[in-house]
């Protein structure tokens, strides 16, 4: 299933005057684009790989190589390249869109939907992303959502013929499903003594829902269901309470019932009894209490939120969403309804309501409105990021939530889920890269990629071995020397790390990255003789200046250096700039809390 790929073709980005290396990289990029347009995808991969060797931090080259991999159905390699492009440029909408194509080609439609949603967030007029998200919804048999996306694509581009055809087919499927629902059931057949013959299955007609096509479209048909599947039966959530907790909530119910008997117009007592009954698993009675509280105070936001939570526990997700919507209308900047909506989209047992994109958007709003201080909301944000495959960010927020209450069982479970998912993700990537190396042992780029993955899982010895091997195969590749320096720094070999950082700079590594790496070494070295806070401050300032204050990692390092040198006011400004670049980064948010003062710290620093 290959759909329209968004090729960047940003040749001008490599053309710095007076630089022979840049001209060579530009020529390789032009050759790669020409080969891609001619359908010579393997040749295009080779050309884009040369661009990456020369300019490893040029995001469009990674995106273009991923597009070529996608056309030859090397989906894992395509996903890796698109991910690298996103890492280098988090606002690269085309890379998110193309990674969605690769995920959808592998049948991972929910992940594809998350990528398409992010592309639409970054580019609101992205008709192709809306059409392809509609295609993914259709493959999951969520035809109403698919129809909504096709209509959105047509509003942006009224002459988008492919979206128009898809909309017509989805509309026909919905009409057929509606007709089958309203069709009267046939009377039961009379019993007969004759032996029953095996029925012959009817031939099911197929509908084609096409994705956005490349110059050589390949459309995959979507089979129309023979009959509407049975609705998902959802049982109420089970209650897990210790005897002491159960006894406490039962006493609360008795006390509040006596209070209500004296004053039947006490809305707060009804609301509190709703909460206690929900904790005891008495959901129907809890709904009645919250409804009575709403009747007494029709504009009480918390009552709507409480009833929404009970409906979610009962599995009545649409009613829960309606209550959250009313709460948001009453108090648009209250965190609780946004947090409840996010948790519903994360944990819904009905696939129609489980939506990674909506969960992440709602969790971000909830975290922002709570000033990132509510542990439950931080845990919800971590779960939403996990659902979207953003393991590093999810891990940061889960750890920050758990710092508030290390014995919280739900938060411990979230942290364990994220760690398992992250370990599986890195294992898969290491295995894929290892297969590439077994086929092509002299592939320096694959060795550097595996070295980077080993660093992330803290296996520094194999990381060092891979990067050393890569530097022997391609001595002029600055990236190999750079990651070899990082591996030595993380392993505590600070002298070797400093020497290798300088070697990487000689080979052409960006000065900003080298300065930031050395600054971080001088700030965090465990050996006292390698700690130099003034050197770290000077190097961090240089890195930030060279990056024109656009790199959050560099700003975070500068904030740490300024804080250690007693420049609290400047440290707060630098940390705030870093957080503004990526509000989802828990590490940068933690730095901001640290430099604001002891009253705002949220736990031990982790990086």
Residue, then its C-alpha position, 0 to 999 in steps of 0.5 A: x500500500x504505497x501512497x503519495x510521498x512528500x519529497x522535500x527536495x530542499x537543495x538550497x539548504x545545502x548550498x553554502x557559497x565557497x564550500x566544496x563539501x556543500x556543493x558535493x552534497x547538493x549534487x548528490x541530493x540532485x542525483x537522488x531526486x532525479x533517480x527517485x522521479x525516474x523510479x530508480x529507488x535503489x539508486x536514490x537510496x545510495x545518493x541520499x545516503x551520500x548526502x547523509x554521510x556528508x551532512x548527517x543533521x540535514x533532516x530532508x535527506x533522511x526524509x527523502x531516503x525514507x521515501x525511497x525505502x518506502x517505495x521498495x517496501x523496506x518499511x522498517x528502514x523507512x520508519x527509522x529514517x523518518x524518525x531521524x528526520x523528526x528528531x532533527x526537525x520536530x516540526x517536519x510535517x512531511x516526515x510525520x506524514x510519510x512515517x504514517x504511510x510506512x506504519x499503515x503499510x505495516x498494518x499499524x494503523x493506530x500509529x499511522x493515525x497518530x503520525x497523520x494527526x501530528x502532521x495535520x497539527x503542524x500543517x492545518x491545510x494538509x489535505x493528503x494527511x487528512x485523506x490518508x488518516x481517513x484511509x487508516x480509519x477505514x481499514x479499522x472499520x471506523x467509517x464515520x471518522x473516515x468520512x469526517x476526514x475525507x470531508x475535511x480534505x475536500x474542504x481544503x482542496x475541493x478538486x481532490x478527486x481521490x478524497x471524493x471517491x473515498x468519501x463516496x465509497x465510505x458513504x455507501x458502506x455506512x448506508x449499507x450498514x444502516x440498512x442492515x440495522x433497520x432490516x427486520x429479522x426473518x422468523x425462525x426456521x421450522x425444525x425438520x427431521x431432515x439432516x441439515x446441509x452445510x450452507x454455502x457462503x455468499x460472495x462478499x463484494x469488495x469496496x476500494x478505498x484508495x489512499x493518496x497515490x504516488x506517481x505510480x499508484x498502488x491501491x489496496x481494496x478495503x473489504x466491505x463487511x458482510x454484516x455489521x459486527x456485534x457491538x463491543x460488550x463492556x463490563x464495569x471496571x472492577x474495584x480493587x480496594x483494601x479492607x481498610x479503604x473499603x471500610x473508610x468509604x463505607x463510613x463516608x457513605x453513611x455519614x453523607x447519607x445522614x447529612x443528606x437526610x437532614x438537608x436534601x438540597x446539599x449539592x456538595x454532599x451528593x457529589x461527595x457521596x457520588x465519589x465514595x460510591x464510585x470508589x466502592x463500585x456502586x456506579x448506578x447509585x453514584x450516577x444518581x448522586x452526581x445527577x442530583x448534584x447537577x440538578x441542584x447546581x446546574x453550573x457546577x463543573x466538578x459535578x459534570x466531571x464526577x459523573x463523567x468519571x462514573x460513566x467512563x467506569x461503566x463503559x458508557x464512553x459517549x455519555x462520559x465525553x458529553x459530560x466532559x464537554x459540558x464541564x469544558x464549556x463551563x470552565x475552559x481552563x480547568x485541567x480536570x475535564x481535559x485530564x478525564x477526556x485524555x484518560x478515556x481516550x487512552x484506556x477505552x476498551x471500545x476501539x471506537x473511543x481509543x484515540x492516541x491523537x485526541x488523548x495526547x492533545x487533551x493530556x497536553x492541555x490538562x498538564x498545561x492548565x495544571x501547571x504540570x503539578x498534578x501527579x495524576x495528570x502527569x501520569x495521563x500525559x505519560x500514558x498518552x505519549x506511550x500510546x503514540x510511541x514517544x517512549x523517552x518523553x513518556x518515561x520522563x513524565x512518568x518518573x516525574x509523577x512517581x517522584x511525587x508519590x513513589x508508592x502510587x501503584x497506578x503510576x508504578x504500573x505506568x512506568x513499568x509499561x513504558x520501560x517494557x515498551x521502550x526496551x522492546x522498541x530498542x530491541x527491534x531497532x537493534x535487531x533490524x540494524x544488526x541484520x543490515x550489518x550482517x549483510x553489509x559489514x562495511x556499512x558505517x552508517x548502520x554501525x553508527x546507528x547501532x552504536x547510538x541505540x546501544x548508548x540509549x540502552x546503556x550498553x557502552x562497551x558494544x557501543x564503543x566497539x561499533x563506533x570504533x569500527x565505523x571510524x576505521x571504515x569511514x575515518x572522515x565521517x564525523x558522526x562516528x567520532x562524535x558518538x564514540x565520544x558520547x559513549x566514552x563520556x557516558x562510560x566515565x572515560x572523560x579524558x578519552x571523551x574530550x580527545x574524541x570530541x576534538x577529533x570529531x570537530x577536526x572531521x567536520x562535526x558542528x561546533x555547537x554540538x561539540x561545545x554542548x557535549x563538552x559543557x555537559x561533560x564538565x557539568x555532570x562528570x562524576x570525577x571531581x577533577x573533570x568538573x569545571x563549571x566556568x568552562x561549562x558555562x563558556x562552552x554552553x553559551x557558545x553552543x547556544x549562540x551558534x544555534x541561534x537559541x533554537x535548540x532546546x538541548x543546548x538551552x537546557x545545558x546553558x540553564x544548568x551551567x548558569x544555575x551552577x554559576x549562581x546566575x539564577x535569573x538568566x538560568x530561569x530565562x534559558x530554561x523557559x526558552x527550552x520549555x517553550x520549544x518543546x512543552x512535552x519534554x519532562x527533563x527541560x520542565x524539571x530543569x525549569x522547576x529546579x532553577x525557579x527555587x526550592x519551592x518549585x522542585x519536583x524531585x531529584x534530577x534525572x537525565 
